[in-house]
């Protein structure tokens, strides 16, 4: 079974490893160039393919007509997309006789679109998962081949959840890929009207609104903490403060604190929110990152001031 694979990131590596284990022939990998200016906390698909002796191409625009011709000449039986960053055009999707498939990091039809790992945490979900589905023109809208559920811990971060999803993906693909070779895999129509769609996120989307309740702010923090850009607020002087970690502290010691108001109680820095308080335990101001007692020392003379 010959496959052309579009892959990137750790999920791309999970998908490629699964194809090899299940006996698929990977004729060519399409990926993205490794960017030294990016926080590359994930593995390199390009390096993996090169080490395996598999041809790897990193075009800037996969929608250029030449690439459909290139893939057509490769004569793949199937095409797979594992966290490839660009939409794959219909001219390519229609090439393989046994279909084109995408691995998505949510339980479709919920959280179609970009950044599902971050979005499920922002919305406080208790479960998510991975879905393998047929690719069609509309993003994440094709028939479902299979899914695997992943439970979300109350202290889950985007990184820890992403790692769990990669593990789930390898299990799911290990179950489905043999069936797909035989032509006996399920094909379940997807009703996207019953789901949801979310777009990409930018660093500026991590701005904290202290009018939100403490739980909502906490969900934002854990959704964008390391290795993502982080949630942030502004100090009274306008300086940016990144909150790498902070948890709801209830009303204890912070009764009546206005949203954004700084209080120090029980050896902790508490910030008032729309409901309850948020305890700051890991913050960065400029190039200085502080935890525990260092956070208390920094805010020692700032009690009563207001963050924005």
Wavefront OBJ file of the C-alpha trace (Angstrom):
o trace
v 0.000 0.000 0.000
v 1.670 3.198 -1.184
v 1.057 6.458 0.669
v 1.997 10.091 0.225
v 2.059 11.782 3.617
v 1.695 15.418 4.618
v 3.075 15.701 8.146
v 4.485 18.069 10.732
v 5.078 18.269 14.477
v 4.965 15.359 16.948
v 1.569 14.289 15.671
v 3.123 14.000 12.231
v 5.800 11.727 13.657
v 3.156 9.631 15.421
v 1.316 9.169 12.143
v 4.432 8.284 10.178
v 5.555 5.737 12.767
v 2.123 4.132 12.651
v 2.188 3.813 8.868
v 5.591 2.115 9.000
v 4.455 -0.293 11.722
v 1.390 -1.233 9.702
v 3.398 -1.984 6.583
v 2.547 1.020 4.437
v 5.083 2.186 1.863
v 5.690 5.918 2.291
v 6.790 7.126 -1.121
v 7.195 10.829 -0.250
v 6.683 13.073 2.754
v 5.545 16.670 2.420
v 6.396 18.809 5.428
v 7.576 22.291 6.437
v 11.086 23.628 6.821
v 12.294 23.713 10.413
v 12.303 27.355 11.517
v 15.201 28.186 13.883
v 13.360 31.316 15.053
v 10.372 29.272 16.241
v 10.102 27.652 19.675
v 10.568 24.156 18.259
v 9.769 21.992 21.272
v 8.538 19.274 18.899
v 10.321 16.750 16.699
v 11.357 17.287 13.084
v 9.423 15.381 10.429
v 11.943 16.476 7.808
v 14.832 15.013 9.807
v 12.898 11.786 10.458
v 12.215 11.278 6.744
v 15.812 12.024 5.790
v 17.098 9.516 8.347
v 14.731 6.887 6.937
v 15.823 7.607 3.362
v 12.324 8.756 2.397
v 12.121 11.684 -0.045
v 10.859 14.802 1.747
v 9.630 18.024 0.131
v 8.809 21.318 1.850
v 6.978 23.555 -0.622
v 5.822 26.957 0.579
v 2.508 26.667 -1.287
v 1.107 23.192 -1.770
v -1.788 24.682 -3.794
v 0.523 25.455 -6.731
v -0.593 23.289 -9.711
v 2.837 21.680 -10.081
v 2.435 19.747 -6.830
v -0.743 18.000 -7.933
v 1.205 16.810 -10.972
v 4.097 15.631 -8.819
v 1.811 13.642 -6.531
v -0.150 12.199 -9.434
v 3.070 10.791 -10.887
v 3.815 9.121 -7.544
v 0.572 7.107 -7.904
v -0.290 6.826 -4.201
v -3.064 4.494 -3.084
v -3.822 6.818 -0.152
v -2.899 10.267 1.093
v -2.579 11.118 4.775
v -2.337 14.449 6.529
v -0.973 14.503 10.072
v -0.935 18.085 11.410
v 0.244 19.568 8.127
v -0.235 23.322 8.424
v -1.795 24.081 5.041
v -5.092 23.133 3.443
v -4.592 20.493 0.772
v -6.416 21.404 -2.474
v -9.081 19.236 -4.081
v -6.822 18.642 -7.075
v -4.584 16.607 -4.757
v -7.313 15.031 -2.614
v -8.856 13.395 -5.679
v -5.666 11.629 -6.775
v -5.479 8.490 -4.576
v -8.015 5.779 -5.497
v -8.408 4.687 -1.869
v -8.945 8.145 -0.424
v -7.283 11.006 1.429
v -7.363 11.109 5.224
v -6.660 13.639 7.957
v -5.929 13.153 11.639
v -7.597 15.855 13.741
v -7.015 16.578 17.440
v -10.619 16.629 18.646
v -13.747 14.498 18.656
v -15.323 15.742 15.444
v -17.629 17.417 14.670
v -16.704 19.356 17.825
v -13.766 21.767 17.567
v -13.241 21.663 13.830
v -10.575 24.076 12.587
v -7.355 25.313 14.107
v -5.780 24.826 17.549
v -8.290 22.310 18.981
v -5.959 21.395 21.870
v -5.905 24.994 23.081
v -9.588 25.624 22.501
v -10.852 22.609 24.480
v -8.874 23.795 27.513
v -10.039 27.388 27.137
v -13.608 26.125 27.222
v -13.013 23.893 30.214
v -13.839 20.599 28.512
v -13.399 17.372 30.460
v -12.731 15.184 27.422
v -11.518 15.390 23.859
v -9.778 12.964 21.523
v -8.461 12.276 18.047
v -10.392 11.632 14.855
v -9.284 10.099 11.560
v -11.547 11.290 8.761
v -11.821 11.558 4.994
v -10.595 14.878 3.640
v -12.992 17.014 1.615
v -12.920 20.632 0.442
v -14.356 21.955 3.734
v -11.995 21.711 6.707
v -12.499 18.718 9.023
v -15.890 17.934 7.499
v -15.416 14.539 5.833
v -16.763 11.157 6.888
v -15.237 9.714 10.055
v -13.149 6.531 9.983
v -12.625 6.309 13.733
v -12.087 8.182 16.996
v -10.391 7.688 20.350
v -11.419 9.552 23.494
v -8.876 11.264 25.770
v -9.872 12.494 29.227
v -8.708 15.943 30.327
v -7.288 16.320 33.829
v -8.208 19.413 35.858
v -4.546 20.509 35.801
v -3.961 19.596 32.171
v -1.945 21.987 30.035
v -1.896 22.190 26.249
v 1.478 20.433 26.182
v 0.464 17.547 28.422
v -2.819 17.131 26.558
v -1.064 17.221 23.189
v 1.286 14.447 24.327
v -1.716 12.343 25.384
v -3.360 12.946 22.009
v -0.225 11.777 20.186
v -0.291 8.545 22.189
v -3.998 8.122 21.436
v -3.351 8.743 17.741
v -0.857 5.896 17.515
v -3.314 3.534 19.184
v -6.154 4.640 16.908
v -4.075 4.360 13.744
v -2.822 0.955 14.819
v -6.439 -0.184 14.902
v -7.624 1.491 11.702
v -4.752 1.255 9.228
v -4.973 -2.548 8.784
v -8.723 -2.226 8.133
v -8.117 0.562 5.623
v -5.675 -1.630 3.695
v -8.355 -4.303 3.466
v -11.082 -1.845 2.504
v -13.165 -2.749 5.574
v -12.735 0.412 7.688
v -15.867 2.207 8.945
v -17.149 5.305 7.165
v -19.478 7.391 9.331
v -21.086 10.542 7.890
v -20.336 13.679 9.875
v -23.050 16.208 10.743
v -21.061 19.419 11.117
v -24.214 21.352 12.049
v -24.021 19.610 15.432
v -20.406 20.560 16.024
v -18.306 23.698 16.334
v -15.572 25.495 14.431
v -12.725 27.602 15.816
v -10.020 29.575 14.060
v -6.331 29.994 14.754
v -4.939 31.830 17.751
v -2.342 34.604 18.003
v -0.162 35.545 20.998
v -2.371 38.616 21.549
v -5.335 36.311 22.147
v -3.714 35.400 25.477
v -4.730 38.722 27.062
v -6.398 38.179 30.439
v -9.623 40.003 31.198
v -9.721 40.309 34.978
v -13.500 40.746 34.796
v -13.714 37.050 33.927
v -14.170 34.616 36.802
v -11.062 32.911 38.191
v -11.872 29.543 36.611
v -12.127 31.041 33.137
v -8.789 32.826 33.554
v -7.207 29.609 34.823
v -8.442 27.753 31.740
v -6.809 30.361 29.510
v -3.538 30.134 31.445
v -3.242 26.361 31.152
v -4.259 26.476 27.496
v -1.399 28.769 26.477
v 1.350 28.202 29.058
v 4.766 26.784 28.065
v 5.617 26.009 25.319
v 2.951 28.372 23.985
v 3.278 32.185 24.299
v 1.469 32.436 27.642
v -1.478 34.378 29.082
v -0.715 37.940 30.085
v -1.942 41.054 31.826
v -0.542 44.552 32.197
v 1.052 46.032 35.302
v -0.004 49.521 36.419
v 2.975 51.003 34.550
v 1.883 49.258 31.330
v 4.532 46.531 31.420
v 3.459 43.109 30.276
v 3.276 40.323 32.856
v 3.095 36.794 31.488
v 1.274 34.407 33.807
v 2.808 31.009 33.210
v 0.805 29.530 36.072
v -1.919 30.707 38.392
v -4.868 28.903 39.966
v -8.229 29.870 41.424
v -7.805 30.760 45.072
v -11.460 31.081 45.981
v -12.586 34.041 48.083
v -10.323 33.159 51.026
v -8.309 36.238 51.872
v -9.538 38.067 48.796
v -13.106 38.982 49.666
v -14.246 42.097 47.927
v -11.100 42.499 45.807
v -11.992 44.324 42.623
v -11.057 42.646 39.321
v -7.314 43.051 38.776
v -6.664 44.292 42.346
v -3.509 42.845 43.931
v -3.638 41.483 47.477
v -1.129 39.460 49.477
v -2.731 36.980 51.856
v -1.355 33.857 53.514
v 1.992 34.305 51.788
v 0.398 34.293 48.352
v -0.213 36.928 45.694
v -3.918 37.023 44.891
v -5.528 38.996 42.097
v -9.224 39.794 42.228
v -11.381 38.589 39.329
v -15.027 38.820 38.354
v -15.632 35.913 40.728
v -13.066 34.716 43.255
v -9.338 35.378 43.161
v -6.427 34.032 41.162
v -3.214 32.999 42.957
v -0.100 33.868 40.957
v 2.676 31.269 41.268
v 4.781 31.604 38.100
v 5.080 34.915 36.253
v 7.489 36.660 33.929
v 8.103 40.385 33.675
v 10.546 41.359 30.971
v 13.272 38.715 30.974
v 12.800 37.845 34.647
v 10.764 34.776 35.481
v 9.674 34.357 39.097
v 8.032 31.600 41.109
v 6.908 31.071 44.714
v 8.569 33.470 47.177
v 10.076 35.558 44.377
v 6.553 36.414 43.169
v 5.589 37.537 46.687
v 8.718 39.657 47.018
v 8.108 41.353 43.687
v 4.529 42.303 44.534
v 5.297 43.137 48.181
v 5.109 46.887 47.608
v 2.353 46.699 44.999
v -0.549 45.522 47.128
v -3.697 47.475 46.316
v -2.563 48.297 42.781
v -4.617 47.080 39.830
v -3.616 44.940 36.875
v -5.270 45.466 33.519
l 1 2 3 4 5 6 7 8 9 10 11 12 13 14 15 16 17 18 19 20 21 22 23 24 25 26 27 28 29 30 31 32 33 34 35 36 37 38 39 40 41 42 43 44 45 46 47 48 49 50 51 52 53 54 55 56 57 58 59 60 61 62 63 64 65 66 67 68 69 70 71 72 73 74 75 76 77 78 79 80 81 82 83 84 85 86 87 88 89 90 91 92 93 94 95 96 97 98 99 100 101 102 103 104 105 106 107 108 109 110 111 112 113 114 115 116 117 118 119 120 121 122 123 124 125 126 127 128 129 130 131 132 133 134 135 136 137 138 139 140 141 142 143 144 145 146 147 148 149 150 151 152 153 154 155 156 157 158 159 160 161 162 163 164 165 166 167 168 169 170 171 172 173 174 175 176 177 178 179 180 181 182 183 184 185 186 187 188 189 190 191 192 193 194 195 196 197 198 199 200 201 202 203 204 205 206 207 208 209 210 211 212 213 214 215 216 217 218 219 220 221 222 223 224 225 226 227 228 229 230 231 232 233 234 235 236 237 238 239 240 241 242 243 244 245 246 247 248 249 250 251 252 253 254 255 256 257 258 259 260 261 262 263 264 265 266 267 268 269 270 271 272 273 274 275 276 277 278 279 280 281 282 283 284 285 286 287 288 289 290 291 292 293 294 295 296 297 298 299 300 301 302 303 304 305 306 307 308
